[in-house]
Amino acid sequence: MKDFIAGLPKCELHLHIEGTLEPELKFELAKRNNLDLPYTTVEDMRAAYDFDDLPSFLSVYYEGMNVLLAEPDFYDLAMAYLRKAASQNVRYAEIFFDPQAHTSRGVPFDIVIRGLRRALLDAERQFGVRAQLIMCFLRDFQAEYAMATLLESLPYREWIAGVGLDSDEKGNPPAKFAAVFARAREEGYLLTMHCDVDQENSTKHIRQCVEEIGVNRIDHGVNALEDPALVEAIKERGLGLTVCPISNGYVTDSMKADAIRRMLDLDLRVTINSDDPAYFPGYVQENLVAIQEALDLSREELVRLQRNAFEITWLPRQVKDAYLAELDAYAAS
């Protein structure tokens, strides 16, 4: 089964590029930028990744970004992930990036996106993995800052597939950003939002995403299962859910495997992703192995998870069909 998963053509839709900053690269970038780190070894750094909820993770996550200062830093960050993704037979990825986490530190938006964009182009040519960018707003900043970031992104519109919303959810509901996402839709961006697992008012926030914001998909979204009417609304709209089992196990009480089983049984468009694999140890292949072992998934169910992912990508129908044909050919062989 592990060999089958390794060869499976994969699609990843919930991946924070800043969350792929492995300790080895962090030390390399710190040296390049003449920065001191509060750790002496890679092992010490990994040992510091001791979190058991979303806020404790975010404090470590944002601290790690301080080594990202110049365009080559963002290029190297993205290339490292895409090289790893290609090694796991990821054929396509939609990648989150958090510009406000950098502009708030004085790093210009242009530097961030040019480094990432150049890596995406080079990776497709060198590794055969295709990717698009999703620009996320940090929900614990003001909505006005998100709007300013949206406007700053418009000269790079062709480089960005859509917009998302992430970071600390407590006290920061989707409705706080309704005007920002309405403007983003007007500009032609597709929409997604994080509805993190087991947060305060989780189902209320998911309902806001579906009914008030009108998102094109939902990131995490496990708590929708608590509301049958909400589940029906998600099914009716054909919305995908990008679930991250290993990260769930770090910031909540479990991987939420039973919830993923229920989503499959309810015929929801559930997908499996890695979230922040440098911090929650496991890229997409390890996440698939973990959930397969937890649920004893069949090969057909694993193929279905990837079919769900390719179906809810923000790609033209013709391109989706090409990936799905590759998936079907692998399953048949």
C-alpha positions in Angstrom: 0.0 0.0 0.0 2.9 2.4 0.7 4.3 1.7 -2.7 0.9 2.4 -4.2 0.6 5.7 -2.4 4.2 6.6 -3.4 3.3 6.2 -7.1 -0.1 7.8 -6.9 -0.3 11.1 -9.0 -1.0 13.6 -6.3 -2.5 17.1 -5.9 -1.9 19.3 -2.9 -4.3 22.2 -2.1 -3.5 23.2 1.5 0.2 24.0 1.8 1.7 27.1 3.4 5.0 27.9 1.7 6.3 29.5 4.9 5.4 26.3 6.7 7.8 24.3 4.5 10.9 26.2 6.0 12.9 23.2 7.2 15.5 23.9 10.0 18.4 23.2 7.6 17.3 25.9 5.2 16.5 28.2 8.1 20.1 28.0 9.3 21.4 28.5 5.7 19.3 31.6 5.3 20.2 33.0 8.7 23.9 32.7 7.8 23.3 34.3 4.4 21.5 37.3 6.0 23.9 37.6 9.0 21.2 36.7 11.5 21.6 34.9 14.8 19.1 32.1 15.7 18.1 31.1 19.2 19.2 27.6 18.5 22.7 26.0 17.9 21.7 22.9 16.1 18.9 21.5 13.8 18.0 19.1 16.6 17.6 22.0 19.1 15.4 23.8 16.7 13.2 20.8 16.0 12.9 20.2 19.8 11.5 23.7 20.1 8.6 22.7 17.9 6.5 21.9 21.0 2.9 23.0 20.5 -0.5 21.6 21.2 -2.9 24.2 19.9 -3.1 26.8 17.1 -1.7 29.8 19.0 1.3 28.0 20.3 2.1 26.8 16.7 1.7 30.3 15.2 4.2 31.9 17.6 6.9 29.5 16.4 5.7 29.7 12.8 6.0 33.5 12.6 9.3 33.6 14.5 10.8 31.3 11.8 10.0 33.7 9.0 12.5 36.3 10.2 15.2 34.7 8.0 13.2 35.4 4.8 14.4 38.8 3.7 15.5 38.9 0.0 14.1 37.5 -3.3 16.5 34.6 -3.4 15.3 33.5 0.1 11.7 33.1 -1.2 13.0 31.5 -4.3 15.0 28.9 -2.3 12.1 28.3 0.0 9.6 27.5 -2.8 12.2 25.5 -4.8 12.9 23.3 -1.8 9.2 22.5 -1.4 8.6 21.9 -5.1 11.6 19.6 -5.3 10.2 17.6 -2.4 6.7 17.6 -3.9 8.1 16.3 -7.2 9.9 13.5 -5.3 6.5 12.4 -3.9 4.8 12.5 -7.3 2.8 15.7 -6.7 1.7 16.7 -10.1 0.0 20.0 -9.1 -0.1 22.2 -6.0 -1.9 25.4 -5.0 0.4 27.1 -2.5 -0.6 29.6 0.2 1.7 32.6 0.9 1.3 35.2 3.6 2.5 38.6 2.3 1.5 40.5 5.4 3.8 38.3 7.5 6.7 39.8 5.5 5.5 43.3 4.6 4.8 43.9 8.4 8.5 43.2 8.9 9.5 45.7 6.2 10.0 43.1 3.3 8.4 44.5 0.2 5.5 42.6 -1.4 7.4 42.7 -4.8 10.4 40.8 -3.3 8.1 38.1 -1.8 6.1 37.4 -4.9 8.9 37.6 -7.4 11.0 35.1 -5.6 8.0 32.7 -5.3 6.9 33.2 -8.9 10.4 32.6 -10.3 10.6 29.3 -8.4 7.2 28.1 -9.7 8.4 28.7 -13.3 11.8 27.0 -12.7 10.2 24.0 -10.9 7.7 23.3 -13.6 10.6 23.2 -16.1 13.1 21.3 -14.0 10.8 18.9 -12.0 7.6 18.7 -14.0 5.5 19.9 -11.0 3.0 22.7 -11.7 1.8 25.2 -9.1 -0.2 28.3 -8.5 -0.2 30.8 -5.7 -3.0 31.7 -3.3 -2.5 34.9 -1.3 -3.7 34.7 2.3 -4.7 37.5 4.6 -3.8 37.3 8.2 -7.1 37.4 10.1 -5.6 38.7 13.3 -4.6 41.9 11.5 -7.1 44.6 10.6 -9.4 44.2 7.6 -8.1 47.5 6.3 -4.6 46.0 6.1 -6.0 43.1 4.2 -7.7 45.5 1.7 -4.4 47.4 1.3 -2.6 44.1 0.6 -5.3 43.1 -1.9 -4.8 46.4 -3.8 -1.0 46.0 -3.7 -1.4 42.6 -5.3 -3.3 43.8 -8.3 -0.3 44.5 -10.5 0.6 40.8 -10.1 -2.9 39.6 -10.6 -1.9 37.1 -13.3 0.5 35.4 -10.9 -2.1 34.8 -8.2 -5.0 32.3 -8.6 -7.0 33.4 -5.6 -7.1 34.6 -2.0 -7.4 32.9 1.4 -7.7 33.7 5.1 -5.5 32.2 7.8 -3.9 32.7 11.2 -5.5 33.0 14.6 -9.3 32.5 14.2 -10.4 33.4 17.7 -12.3 36.7 17.6 -11.6 37.0 13.8 -14.6 35.6 12.0 -14.8 35.4 8.2 -17.4 38.2 8.2 -14.7 40.6 9.4 -13.2 40.4 5.9 -16.5 40.3 3.9 -15.7 43.6 2.0 -12.2 42.5 1.2 -13.3 39.2 -0.3 -16.1 40.9 -2.2 -13.5 43.2 -3.8 -11.3 40.2 -4.5 -14.1 38.5 -6.3 -14.7 41.6 -8.4 -11.0 41.6 -9.3 -11.4 38.0 -10.6 -9.8 36.1 -7.7 -11.2 32.8 -6.5 -11.9 32.5 -2.8 -11.1 30.2 0.1 -10.9 30.6 3.9 -9.4 28.6 6.7 -12.0 27.3 9.2 -9.6 25.7 11.6 -10.4 22.6 13.6 -12.2 22.8 17.0 -12.0 26.6 17.3 -14.4 28.8 19.0 -17.6 29.2 16.9 -16.2 26.8 14.2 -19.5 25.9 12.7 -20.7 29.5 12.7 -17.6 30.6 10.9 -18.0 27.8 8.3 -21.6 29.0 7.7 -20.3 32.5 7.2 -17.9 31.2 4.6 -20.6 29.4 2.7 -23.5 31.8 3.0 -22.1 35.3 3.4 -18.7 35.2 1.7 -19.5 32.6 -1.0 -16.2 30.8 -1.0 -15.1 28.4 -3.7 -13.8 26.0 -1.2 -13.0 25.6 2.6 -9.7 24.9 4.2 -10.0 22.4 7.1 -13.7 22.7 7.7 -14.0 19.4 9.8 -16.5 20.9 12.2 -19.1 21.3 9.5 -20.0 17.7 10.4 -21.6 19.0 13.6 -24.4 20.7 11.5 -26.3 18.4 9.0 -27.8 21.4 7.3 -24.3 22.9 6.8 -23.1 19.6 5.3 -26.0 19.7 2.9 -25.2 23.2 1.9 -21.5 22.3 1.2 -22.6 19.3 -0.8 -25.1 21.3 -2.8 -22.5 23.9 -3.7 -19.9 21.2 -4.5 -17.4 22.8 -2.2 -14.1 20.9 -1.5 -12.6 20.6 2.0 -8.8 20.6 2.3 -8.1 18.5 5.5 -4.6 18.0 7.0 -4.5 14.9 9.3 -1.0 15.1 10.7 -1.3 18.8 11.6 -4.7 18.1 13.2 -3.0 15.6 15.5 -0.6 18.4 16.7 -3.1 21.3 17.3 -6.2 19.2 18.4 -6.8 15.9 20.1 -6.4 13.7 17.0 -5.9 13.5 13.3 -9.7 13.6 12.9 -9.6 10.3 11.0 -13.1 9.5 12.0 -14.3 12.8 10.6 -12.5 12.1 7.3 -14.2 8.7 7.2 -17.6 10.4 7.7 -16.8 12.9 4.9 -16.0 10.1 2.5 -19.2 8.3 3.5 -21.2 11.5 3.0 -19.7 11.9 -0.4 -18.1 15.2 0.4 -15.2 16.4 -1.6 -12.6 15.8 1.1 -8.9 16.0 0.2 -5.7 15.2 2.2 -2.9 17.8 2.5 0.2 18.6 4.6 -0.5 22.2 5.8 3.0 23.1 7.4 5.1 20.0 6.9 8.3 21.5 8.3 6.5 21.9 11.6 4.0 19.0 11.5 6.4 16.3 10.3 5.0 14.9 7.1 4.5 16.0 3.5 1.4 15.0 1.5 2.7 11.4 1.0 3.1 10.9 4.8 -0.3 12.3 5.4 -1.8 9.9 2.9 0.0 7.0 4.5 -1.1 8.1 8.0 -4.8 8.3 7.1 -4.7 5.1 5.0 -3.4 3.2 8.1 -5.8 4.9 10.5 -8.9 4.1 8.3 -7.6 1.0 6.4 -8.5 2.9 3.2 -8.7 0.9 0.0 -6.8 1.7 -3.2 -10.1 2.9 -4.7 -10.6 5.3 -1.8 -7.1 6.7 -2.1 -7.7 7.3 -5.8 -11.0 9.0 -4.8 -9.2 11.4 -2.5 -6.9 12.4 -5.3 -9.8 12.6 -7.8 -11.5 15.0 -5.3 -8.4 17.1 -5.2 -7.9 17.4 -8.9 -11.6 18.2 -9.3 -11.6 21.1 -6.9 -8.4 22.7 -8.3 -8.6 26.2 -9.7 -7.6 24.9 -13.1 -9.4 24.9 -16.5 -11.5 21.8 -17.2 -9.2 20.6 -19.9 -6.2 20.6 -17.6 -8.1 18.9 -14.8 -9.2 16.2 -17.2 -5.5 15.5 -18.3 -4.5 15.0 -14.6 -7.6 12.8 -14.0 -6.7 10.7 -17.0 -3.2 10.2 -15.6 -4.8 9.2 -12.3 -7.2 6.7 -13.9 -4.3 5.2 -15.9 -2.3 4.7 -12.8 -5.3 3.1 -10.9 -5.9 0.8 -13.9 -2.3 -0.4 -14.0 
